[in-house]
Amino acid sequence: MVRFYLWELEKLYHLKSVRLGAAAAFLLPILWSLAPGLKKVYGLVLVSGWQVPALALLAGMEFLFPFLVAMSAAEVLGAEVAMGTLKPVLLRPISRTRLVAVKLLAALTYPFALLGLSLVGGLLAGVFHGFGGFYGGTGLGPGGFAGVGYLAPGAALAEILRAYLLAGATLLPLAALAVFYASVFLSTTASALATLATVLLMRMLVVFPALVPLLLTTYLNLYLQPEKAGPGLLLLAIYTLGFGLLAVLFFEKKDV
Amino acid sequence: MPALEVHQLGKRYGRRWVLEKVSFQVEPGEVYALAGPNGSGKTTIIRLVTGLAFPSAGWVRLLGANVHEEGWRARRELGAVVEAPAAFYPHLTGRQNLERMAWMSGVQDPAARVREVMMRLEVIAVADQKVAGYSLGQRQRLGIAAAILARPRVLVLDEPTSGLDPDGIGKVHELLAEEAGRGVAVLLSTHHLREASGYVSKVGILGGGRLVDEVVLQSGAPRYRVRTNDPRRASALLKTVPALDGVRLRGEEVLFSGPPEEAVRALVAGGFRILELGRDYFDLYAYYRERVSGG
């Protein structure tokens, strides 16, 4: 199983969308830290290197990271269909359940890899501003970028790591949903679009207040609300498992 | 027990049946060819038999195991190429692709086996080149190498000679005959009927999603054809002669197996004029055309 999973990761690494996404995630914080209009547009002056990864996370989680995750997770199955390699794999004595489960695991790894690269890019870009203690906030804790006083380096790092991990967790259901749609449509584009359309539709359901606590979209900014992590993570896990299970069940009897 | 058993197989998309009530068997050591015009259902049968698609009716058994209910267990003895040209991971070399397949199939001593099949299909010279740079024919040869990699007892091949040069076509036919000689049951779809008739045991002729006819070749007994002044009555008469077998009418000729002198004796006694008598060398292609146009 481990070898199978590692092979899936290797295949993921060779996907163009994954490489493009990785480049975008790595370069985004560097570009943003050098952006001349930060103060003018956002009223923000970077005073610490710890603020750069936060800035990249906030900007990326708006659209870029969910989009990249939906695209790449859909491609985990869609690319195999497009290349024609899915059939030869399915002809081997390997269960379909195991195959989709491993692909799902690889797709669920991707959000953390993507955010990890963004974090590395952010930390590299932050070198110019220094990583000492500072008066202000990382943008991911109390008081936003203004903060609530002096922030020690350790506390800043902890805030950033927590936010990145929570952001990764919020992207998991999207990855699982994209894999489910890929098992239905066997097409990268259709699956990625269906995933994003589902999220957009879910966002519209806020007009039904009773549904709001149950909506996946309610927790997409969980990284900014760590106090809601308990119920939020539970719901995200339920969505992830649910979509994953649907993908496995659907693919089990799918004509390829 | 048949190596491959297809029973009343049917496939429907919406209300439209693309395949209906197809039944046939392939015994160990037999080569069964599916022939038919484009859209007759050959590829659908191949996909159903290999478990890639699921039937709307009927069932498929590989060495007694139901392909669609017993999943991967039923595919342990299966080797297949279902697309022409065969698809591989383009960023890996031919050897790496086969090594991964060998690993998935649980092949013992995979490096040696990969080398062996690559030599057999004459792709060893490009073994360490990325598949992205392979020609169509090289990919097809690699596909067949992948199919025989795990020493399967059932081989299923969709147009195995597609994209190959005459030398490659000959090589593949030779290999399939060898595999059948080792006791492997082979099911293939082909348009190369004349070449295939040299080693194929049976031909299933498809038309409009149905098995129109099944022709048994290489039955061992020589066949004869006789032309008389009244072929219909002659056919009816010869069917009553116990020494003769497989009597049937083909156009103006009556075909039969068995001693020709017995047929002559019966026809002369029946008052028929014999216009021509000779061995019938089966022309599969002509027969196929006759059946398909008739069907």
Chai-1 contact restraints between the chains, C-beta under 6 A:
chainA,res_idxA,chainB,res_idxB,connection_type,confidence,min_distance_angstrom,max_distance_angstrom,comment,restraint_id
A,H14,B,H91,contact,1.0,0.0,6.0,A-B,restraint_1
A,M83,B,A87,contact,1.0,0.0,6.0,A-B,restraint_2
A,G84,B,E83,contact,1.0,0.0,6.0,A-B,restraint_3
A,G84,B,A87,contact,1.0,0.0,6.0,A-B,restraint_4
A,T85,B,A87,contact,1.0,0.0,6.0,A-B,restraint_5
A,T85,B,Y89,contact,1.0,0.0,6.0,A-B,restraint_6
A,K87,B,L52,contact,1.0,0.0,6.0,A-B,restraint_7
A,K87,B,V82,contact,1.0,0.0,6.0,A-B,restraint_8
A,L90,B,L52,contact,1.0,0.0,6.0,A-B,restraint_9
A,L91,B,T50,contact,1.0,0.0,6.0,A-B,restraint_10
A,L91,B,A80,contact,1.0,0.0,6.0,A-B,restraint_11
A,R92,B,M104,contact,1.0,0.0,6.0,A-B,restraint_12
A,R92,B,S105,contact,1.0,0.0,6.0,A-B,restraint_13
A,P93,B,W72,contact,1.0,0.0,6.0,A-B,restraint_14
A,P93,B,R75,contact,1.0,0.0,6.0,A-B,restraint_15
A,P93,B,R76,contact,1.0,0.0,6.0,A-B,restraint_16
A,I94,B,W72,contact,1.0,0.0,6.0,A-B,restraint_17
A,I94,B,M104,contact,1.0,0.0,6.0,A-B,restraint_18
A,S95,B,G71,contact,1.0,0.0,6.0,A-B,restraint_19
A,S95,B,W72,contact,1.0,0.0,6.0,A-B,restraint_20
A,K253,B,F54,contact,1.0,0.0,6.0,A-B,restraint_21
A,D255,B,A53,contact,1.0,0.0,6.0,A-B,restraint_22
A,V256,B,L52,contact,1.0,0.0,6.0,A-B,restraint_23
